[in-house]
Amino acid sequence: MSTWAITILSMTLGLLLIVAFNMIIYMSVFYTVSSQGIKLFVTSLAEFLSGSVIPLPFLPDHVRRIVEFLPFASAQNVPFRIFAGDITGPDVTISILKQTFWLFTFVLIGRYLEKRALKRVVIQGG
């Protein structure tokens, strides 16, 4: 596959990963009065861990290996590094598989939380 095709695939997986992760965050509305604090904290954490603040290749090796396994790197860092040619060969396949793993994990967690939250919803009126 060409670099463009792999980049578009990775960007699509990254977008879907962000949407699934946000669904989990928005499920917190069922359990809190306001989700603003949780959204602010998680957004700040996700921006740092995705490489938006400090590019992941600049982190120390032992920290970078941990951060690269987390889902946040799969959302933003991986598509950019594939496009730039920093991730090549078998590492591309591993990165795409990580993105797919985190996407399915977040979708399953989101569906579980949604089912659990909808049991608590009480609608009154017509």
GROMACS elastic network, one bead per residue, 0.5 to 0.9 nm:
[ bonds ]
;  ai    aj funct       b0    kb
    1     4     6  0.82090   500
    1     5     6  0.63384   500
    1     6     6  0.65770   500
    2     5     6  0.52977   500
    2     6     6  0.63217   500
    2     7     6  0.85154   500
    3     6     6  0.52079   500
    3     7     6  0.59381   500
    3     8     6  0.85412   500
    3    82     6  0.72454   500
    3    83     6  0.62929   500
    3    84     6  0.89565   500
    3    85     6  0.80040   500
    4     7     6  0.50389   500
    4     8     6  0.61148   500
    4     9     6  0.85485   500
    4    82     6  0.89962   500
    4    83     6  0.70161   500
    5     8     6  0.51718   500
    5     9     6  0.61524   500
    5    10     6  0.85470   500
    6     9     6  0.50178   500
    6    10     6  0.60238   500
    6    11     6  0.84790   500
    6    79     6  0.83762   500
    6    82     6  0.75621   500
    6    83     6  0.81175   500
    6    92     6  0.82988   500
    6    96     6  0.87950   500
    7    10     6  0.50032   500
    7    11     6  0.59647   500
    7    12     6  0.84561   500
    7    78     6  0.87654   500
    7    79     6  0.55337   500
    7    80     6  0.76484   500
    7    81     6  0.88917   500
    7    82     6  0.60851   500
    7    83     6  0.56253   500
    8    11     6  0.50032   500
    8    12     6  0.60401   500
    8    13     6  0.85365   500
    8    79     6  0.78146   500
    8    83     6  0.89876   500
    9    12     6  0.51599   500
    9    13     6  0.62385   500
    9    14     6  0.85593   500
    9    79     6  0.84497   500
    9    96     6  0.83670   500
   10    13     6  0.50843   500
   10    14     6  0.60342   500
   10    15     6  0.86004   500
   10    74     6  0.83713   500
   10    75     6  0.83873   500
   10    78     6  0.72347   500
   10    79     6  0.52387   500
   10    80     6  0.89467   500
   10    82     6  0.81589   500
   10    95     6  0.85193   500
   10    96     6  0.64537   500
   10    99     6  0.76942   500
   11    15     6  0.60942   500
   11    16     6  0.85813   500
   11    75     6  0.75562   500
   11    76     6  0.77280   500
   11    78     6  0.83344   500
   11    79     6  0.54316   500
   11    80     6  0.83850   500
   12    15     6  0.50872   500
   12    16     6  0.62132   500
   12    17     6  0.84467   500
   13    16     6  0.51283   500
   13    17     6  0.59808   500
   13    18     6  0.86393   500
   13    74     6  0.83760   500
   13    75     6  0.74745   500
   13    96     6  0.80608   500
   13    99     6  0.63580   500
   13   100     6  0.69253   500
   13   103     6  0.73701   500
   14    18     6  0.62453   500
   14    19     6  0.86945   500
   14    72     6  0.89373   500
   14    74     6  0.62094   500
   14    76     6  0.64538   500
   14    78     6  0.83184   500
   14    79     6  0.75123   500
   14    99     6  0.69181   500
   14   103     6  0.82927   500
   15    18     6  0.51584   500
   15    19     6  0.62961   500
   15    20     6  0.86799   500
   15    75     6  0.67082   500
   15    76     6  0.86086   500
   16    19     6  0.50356   500
   16    20     6  0.61177   500
   16    21     6  0.84875   500
   16    75     6  0.85199   500
   16   103     6  0.69269   500
   17    20     6  0.51603   500
   17    21     6  0.60581   500
   17    22     6  0.85219   500
   17    71     6  0.80306   500
   17    72     6  0.87987   500
   17    74     6  0.80768   500
   17    75     6  0.62960   500
   17    99     6  0.74389   500
   17   100     6  0.83511   500
   17   102     6  0.70195   500
   17   104     6  0.85027   500
   17   106     6  0.73700   500
   17   107     6  0.84668   500
   18    21     6  0.50249   500
   18    22     6  0.60215   500
   18    23     6  0.85473   500
   18    72     6  0.84635   500
   18    75     6  0.64828   500
   18   103     6  0.84913   500
   19    22     6  0.50995   500
   19    23     6  0.62380   500
   19    24     6  0.88809   500
   20    23     6  0.50850   500
   20    24     6  0.66463   500
   20    25     6  0.89380   500
   20   103     6  0.68742   500
   20   104     6  0.87356   500
   20   106     6  0.56228   500
   20   107     6  0.56277   500
   20   109     6  0.89327   500
   20   110     6  0.69192   500
   21    24     6  0.52337   500
   21    25     6  0.65012   500
   21    26     6  0.88083   500
   21   103     6  0.82816   500
   21   106     6  0.59616   500
   21   107     6  0.79218   500
   21   110     6  0.78082   500
   22    26     6  0.60460   500
   22    27     6  0.84807   500
   22    39     6  0.88472   500
   23    26     6  0.50867   500
   23    27     6  0.61702   500
   23   106     6  0.85562   500
   23   107     6  0.84461   500
   23   110     6  0.61733   500
   23   114     6  0.88357   500
   24    27     6  0.51444   500
   24    28     6  0.71202   500
   24   106     6  0.74037   500
   24   107     6  0.84750   500
   24   109     6  0.72008   500
   24   110     6  0.50853   500
   24   111     6  0.86625   500
   24   113     6  0.73108   500
   24   114     6  0.84173   500
   25    28     6  0.55674   500
   25    29     6  0.79494   500
   25    35     6  0.81136   500
   25    38     6  0.74707   500
   25    39     6  0.68571   500
   25    42     6  0.81569   500
   25   110     6  0.88506   500
   26    29     6  0.56370   500
   26    30     6  0.81062   500
   26    35     6  0.72851   500
   26    39     6  0.82254   500
   27    30     6  0.58507   500
   27    31     6  0.76866   500
   27   110     6  0.76809   500
   27   113     6  0.66986   500
   27   114     6  0.67007   500
   27   117     6  0.74227   500
   28    31     6  0.52823   500
   28    32     6  0.61452   500
   28    34     6  0.86024   500
   28    35     6  0.64785   500
   28    38     6  0.79840   500
   28   113     6  0.89519   500
   29    32     6  0.52497   500
   29    33     6  0.67471   500
   29    34     6  0.64640   500
   29    35     6  0.55242   500
   30    33     6  0.79673   500
   30   117     6  0.62700   500
   30   118     6  0.85990   500
   30   120     6  0.82321   500
   30   121     6  0.82192   500
   31    34     6  0.88716   500
   31    35     6  0.89567   500
   31   117     6  0.81535   500
   32    35     6  0.64501   500
   34    37     6  0.72626   500
   34    38     6  0.83821   500
   35    38     6  0.54237   500
   35    39     6  0.60579   500
   35    40     6  0.85880   500
   36    39     6  0.51374   500
   36    40     6  0.60479   500
   36    41     6  0.86023   500
   37    40     6  0.51742   500
   37    41     6  0.61732   500
   37    42     6  0.85339   500
   38    41     6  0.52311   500
   38    42     6  0.59999   500
   38    43     6  0.83228   500
   39    42     6  0.52525   500
   39    43     6  0.58144   500
   39    44     6  0.84381   500
   40    43     6  0.52204   500
   40    44     6  0.61625   500
   40    45     6  0.85876   500
   41    44     6  0.53072   500
   41    45     6  0.61738   500
   41    46     6  0.85390   500
   42    45     6  0.50386   500
   42    46     6  0.58723   500
   42    47     6  0.84459   500
   43    46     6  0.50837   500
   43    47     6  0.60629   500
   43    48     6  0.86411   500
   44    47     6  0.52477   500
   44    48     6  0.63781   500
   44    49     6  0.87026   500
   45    48     6  0.52967   500
   45    49     6  0.61338   500
   45    50     6  0.84638   500
   46    49     6  0.51206   500
   46    50     6  0.57893   500
   46    51     6  0.86323   500
   46    52     6  0.86305   500
   46    71     6  0.89556   500
   46    72     6  0.58463   500
   46    73     6  0.86811   500
   47    50     6  0.52840   500
   47    51     6  0.66081   500
   47    52     6  0.52909   500
   47    53     6  0.65540   500
   47    72     6  0.78407   500
   48    51     6  0.56918   500
   48    52     6  0.58293   500
   48    53     6  0.52466   500
   48    54     6  0.68801   500
   48    55     6  0.88886   500
   48    72     6  0.87097   500
   49    52     6  0.75421   500
   49    53     6  0.81378   500
   49    54     6  0.84604   500
   49    56     6  0.79877   500
   49    67     6  0.62989   500
   49    68     6  0.83950   500
   49    70     6  0.79710   500
   49    71     6  0.87760   500
   49    72     6  0.58154   500
   49    73     6  0.65002   500
   50    53     6  0.80187   500
   50    54     6  0.85880   500
   50    55     6  0.80467   500
   50    56     6  0.75137   500
   50    67     6  0.79782   500
   50    68     6  0.83463   500
   50    70     6  0.86534   500
   50    71     6  0.81485   500
   50    74     6  0.75241   500
   50    75     6  0.69988   500
   50    76     6  0.59299   500
   50    77     6  0.59119   500
   51    54     6  0.51966   500
   51    56     6  0.50873   500
   51    57     6  0.85728   500
   51    72     6  0.82782   500
   51    73     6  0.67880   500
   51    76     6  0.74162   500
   51    77     6  0.60309   500
   52    55     6  0.63583   500
   52    56     6  0.85581   500
   52    76     6  0.80465   500
   52    77     6  0.80930   500
   53    56     6  0.89801   500
   54    57     6  0.85079   500
   54    58     6  0.69166   500
   54    59     6  0.75473   500
   55    58     6  0.56348   500
   55    59     6  0.72912   500
   55    77     6  0.79474   500
   56    59     6  0.54127   500
   56    60     6  0.87310   500
   56    64     6  0.61457   500
   56    67     6  0.77801   500
   56    68     6  0.76066   500
   56    73     6  0.80901   500
   56    77     6  0.74767   500
   57    60     6  0.79978   500
   57    61     6  0.82510   500
   57    64     6  0.69935   500
   58    61     6  0.85834   500
   58    64     6  0.81359   500
   59    62     6  0.83064   500
   59    63     6  0.63912   500
   59    64     6  0.54222   500
   60    63     6  0.54327   500
   60    64     6  0.58876   500
   60    65     6  0.86292   500
   61    65     6  0.61151   500
   61    66     6  0.87735   500
   62    65     6  0.54974   500
   62    66     6  0.67890   500
   62    67     6  0.89792   500
   63    66     6  0.53870   500
   63    67     6  0.62337   500
   63    68     6  0.85890   500
   64    67     6  0.50478   500
   64    68     6  0.58488   500
   64    69     6  0.85775   500
   65    68     6  0.52709   500
   65    69     6  0.65434   500
   66    69     6  0.54183   500
   66    70     6  0.67965   500
   67    70     6  0.52550   500
   67    71     6  0.83340   500
   67    72     6  0.78865   500
   67    73     6  0.68183   500
   68    71     6  0.77215   500
   68    72     6  0.78962   500
   68    73     6  0.54024   500
   68    74     6  0.74778   500
   68    77     6  0.85471   500
   68    78     6  0.87805   500
   69    72     6  0.84445   500
   69    73     6  0.72465   500
   69    74     6  0.80244   500
   69    98     6  0.76265   500
   70    73     6  0.61699   500
   70    74     6  0.73541   500
   70    98     6  0.89180   500
   70   102     6  0.84025   500
   71    74     6  0.51694   500
   71    75     6  0.66224   500
   71    98     6  0.79213   500
   71    99     6  0.71782   500
   71   101     6  0.89800   500
   71   102     6  0.58943   500
   71   103     6  0.84208   500
   72    75     6  0.52669   500
   72    76     6  0.69450   500
   72    77     6  0.78796   500
   73    76     6  0.57513   500
   73    78     6  0.62047   500
   73    99     6  0.89164   500
   74    77     6  0.60656   500
   74    78     6  0.52171   500
   74    79     6  0.75827   500
   74    95     6  0.72722   500
   74    96     6  0.82093   500
   74    98     6  0.70564   500
   74    99     6  0.53496   500
   74   102     6  0.80973   500
   75    78     6  0.67870   500
   75    79     6  0.75057   500
   75    99     6  0.74277   500
   76    79     6  0.59858   500
   76    80     6  0.66770   500
   76    81     6  0.88728   500
   77    80     6  0.54902   500
   77    81     6  0.61350   500
   77    82     6  0.86236   500
   78    81     6  0.51923   500
   78    82     6  0.60454   500
   78    83     6  0.85827   500
   78    87     6  0.77879   500
   78    92     6  0.86638   500
   78    95     6  0.68365   500
   78    96     6  0.83892   500
   78    99     6  0.86332   500
   79    82     6  0.51771   500
   79    83     6  0.62115   500
   79    84     6  0.86226   500
   80    83     6  0.51625   500
   80    84     6  0.61235   500
   80    85     6  0.86151   500
   80    86     6  0.86203   500
   81    85     6  0.60816   500
   81    86     6  0.50338   500
   81    87     6  0.56663   500
   81    88     6  0.89162   500
   82    85     6  0.51516   500
   82    86     6  0.59579   500
   82    88     6  0.67992   500
   82    92     6  0.70282   500
   83    86     6  0.76687   500
   83    87     6  0.81332   500
   84    87     6  0.77669   500
   85    88     6  0.61365   500
   87    90     6  0.86338   500
   87    91     6  0.59689   500
   87    92     6  0.58308   500
   87    95     6  0.83966   500
   88    91     6  0.56524   500
   88    92     6  0.53793   500
   88    93     6  0.86350   500
   89    92     6  0.57479   500
   89    93     6  0.74263   500
   90    93     6  0.52574   500
   90    94     6  0.63977   500
   90    95     6  0.86854   500
   91    95     6  0.60200   500
   91    96     6  0.85711   500
   92    95     6  0.50770   500
   92    96     6  0.61704   500
   92    97     6  0.85570   500
   93    96     6  0.51533   500
   93    97     6  0.61144   500
   93    98     6  0.85855   500
   94    97     6  0.50803   500
   94    98     6  0.61723   500
   94    99     6  0.86902   500
   95    98     6  0.50440   500
   95    99     6  0.62631   500
   95   100     6  0.86557   500
   96    99     6  0.50590   500
   96   100     6  0.61949   500
   96   101     6  0.85719   500
   97   100     6  0.50037   500
   97   101     6  0.60260   500
   97   102     6  0.86302   500
   98   102     6  0.61943   500
   98   103     6  0.84890   500
   99   102     6  0.52943   500
   99   103     6  0.60792   500
   99   104     6  0.86985   500
  100   103     6  0.50312   500
  100   104     6  0.62078   500
  100   105     6  0.84614   500
  101   104     6  0.53997   500
  101   105     6  0.60924   500
  101   106     6  0.86597   500
  102   106     6  0.60217   500
  102   107     6  0.84658   500
  103   106     6  0.52907   500
  103   107     6  0.61438   500
  103   108     6  0.86227   500
  104   107     6  0.50708   500
  104   108     6  0.61016   500
  104   109     6  0.85526   500
  105   108     6  0.52660   500
  105   109     6  0.62047   500
  105   110     6  0.85249   500
  106   109     6  0.50268   500
  106   110     6  0.58685   500
  106   111     6  0.84456   500
  107   110     6  0.50073   500
  107   111     6  0.60600   500
  107   112     6  0.85291   500
  108   111     6  0.51780   500
  108   112     6  0.61708   500
  108   113     6  0.86340   500
  109   112     6  0.51191   500
  109   113     6  0.61531   500
  109   114     6  0.85019   500
  110   113     6  0.51416   500
  110   114     6  0.59783   500
  110   115     6  0.85950   500
  111   114     6  0.50113   500
  111   115     6  0.61630   500
  111   116     6  0.85188   500
  112   115     6  0.53082   500
  112   116     6  0.61948   500
  112   117     6  0.85747   500
  113   116     6  0.50248   500
  113   117     6  0.59138   500
  113   118     6  0.84648   500
  114   117     6  0.50667   500
  114   118     6  0.59920   500
  114   119     6  0.86757   500
  115   118     6  0.52868   500
  115   119     6  0.65688   500
  116   119     6  0.55456   500
  116   120     6  0.72975   500
  117   120     6  0.54237   500
  117   121     6  0.68171   500
  118   121     6  0.51385   500
  118   122     6  0.85730   500
  119   122     6  0.83609   500
  123   126     6  0.88181   500
